[in-house]
Amino acid sequence: RFSHEAMATTFEIFILHEDIRYAQQAAWEAFDEIDGLEAELSRFIENSDIPRLNNLAAGQSLRVGSAALECLRLGIRMYAETNGAFDISIGSGLGLIKPDEAGHTVQVSSGRVQIDLGGIGKGYAVDRMAQLLRDWSIDTALIHSGSSSVLALGSPAGMKGWPVTL
């Protein structure tokens, strides 16, 4: 069991692996990934992509990292699929931003937006951690970000899944 504070919560990874040192190295690599994502996605870190995007004036564009671009794309998709119930723009107008994946830029068409990736960021981080563990050939792990996002890789031997309490 490994834990790390990031994104205003405690991330934990439970890894079942025969080599505890290898598991520990993989976990710390996953936590480094979270720290990098937090630096790019957090609206509370002044020089991350999101506060810089929130400070753009109409017609301005900003080059953003791939994680920010991916989370914005996911947020726009979820906004459409939920008929606006899920809104990463905190009601300021998601239609005001135009991501350009080819150029890794986001343009604000008018007014100011207030993007907050809190509803997507932790789940996105858990997904990225899971991919990193798979890259390390870890097939049995449970990852969670506080009480909001949980992802299981495989299951403990002799069990149909991971025992969790909700």
N, C-alpha and C positions, 0 to 999 in steps of 0.2 A: 504494500500500500504506500503510495507516494502522494504528497499533496503540495500545493503551491497557491499562493495568493496572487490573483490577477483579476482584472476587470471587475473589481469591487465584490469578489466572491472567492470561495475556495474551490479550486479544481482538484479533483482526486482521480488517480488512476490505480486500479487494482489489476496487477499483472500476474498471471500464472505462467511461470517459465522455470526451467530447471536451473538456469544460471542467474542468481539474484543480482550479481554485478552487472550482467548484460541488461537485465530488466531495469535496473536503476539508471544505467546510461541512456537507455531508450526513453525512460520517463523524463529525465532531465532534458533530453533533446526536445521532447514534446513540450515541456514547460518553456524552453527557450523560444519555441514556435509561438506560444501564447503571448509571451512578452513582446515579440515582434509585431504580432497582430494588434495587440493593445496599443502599441505606439503608433500604428497606422489608423486604427478605427475609432479610438476613444474620442468622444466629444469633450472630455475633461482634460486632455493633453493638448495644450495650446498650439503646438506646431504639428499635430497630426493632421491627416487629410480632411477629417470631418469638420473641425473648427475652421480650417482654411476655406472649405467649401461653403460653410455657413456665413462667412464674411464676404463672399463675392457679391458684387453689385450686378445689376441687370446687364446682360451681354458679355460678361466676363466668363472666362473658362479657366480651368485648373487641371494640371496634370496630376493624376492620382495613381497610387499603387494598385497592383492587381487585386489584392484582397478588398480594398475599398470599392473598386469597380465591380467586382463580383457581388459584394454585399448590396451595393446599390441596385444592380440588375435583379438580384433576388427580391429586394424590397419592392421594386416596381412590379415584378411579377406577382408577388403576394398581394399587393394593393389591388391589382386588376382581378385576381382570382377571388378576393373577398369583397369585391365591390366597394373598396375604400375602407373596410373595417380595420384592416391592418395597414397602418400608415407610418412609415419611418420619417415622414416630414413633419410630424407633430402638428398636422393640420395646416401647415404653412403653404402647401401646394406641391405635391410630388410631380405634377405635370410641368412645373417650372424648371426642372432639371432635365438635361439631355446628355446621357452618357454616350461617349464615342469610344467603343471598345478598341477599334483599330488604332486610334491615337492616344489611348489611355487618358482621355480628358473628360471632364464634365463641364457643361456650360449651363449657366443660369439664364433663363430667358427673360424674366422680369421679376422685380421685387426681391425680397430676401427669403431664403429658405432656412428651415431649422431641422436639419437631418439629425436623427439619433438612431444609431444602429444597435441599441441595447436589446431590442427584440430579436435580432438576427445574429449579432456578434458572438454571443457565447455558444450558440449552436454551431455557427460556422467554425469557431475555434475547436470545438469538440470534434467536428468532422475532419478538420485538418490534423488534429492530434491522432485520430484513428488512422488516417492515411499514413502518417509518419510511423506509427507502430507497425502497420502492415509492411512498410518498406524495411523495417527492422526484423521482419519475419516473426512478429509477435501475433499469434492468432487467437489468444485467449486473454481478453482484458475487458474491464469495465471502466468507462470514463464518465465523469459527470462534472458539471459546472454548477456547484451549489445545488439549488433545488429546481433549476429550470430546464436543464438539458442532460439527458443520459443516453449513452450509446454503448452497446455491448458488441464485442468481437468474440465469436464463438461462445462456448459455455464450459464451465468446469467439468472435468471428467465425471461421467456417470450422472450428469444432471441435464435436464432439458433446457435450462436457461440459468441465469444468474438470480439468486435470491435477493430481492430488493424490497424495501418498505416505502410505500408512497404515503 
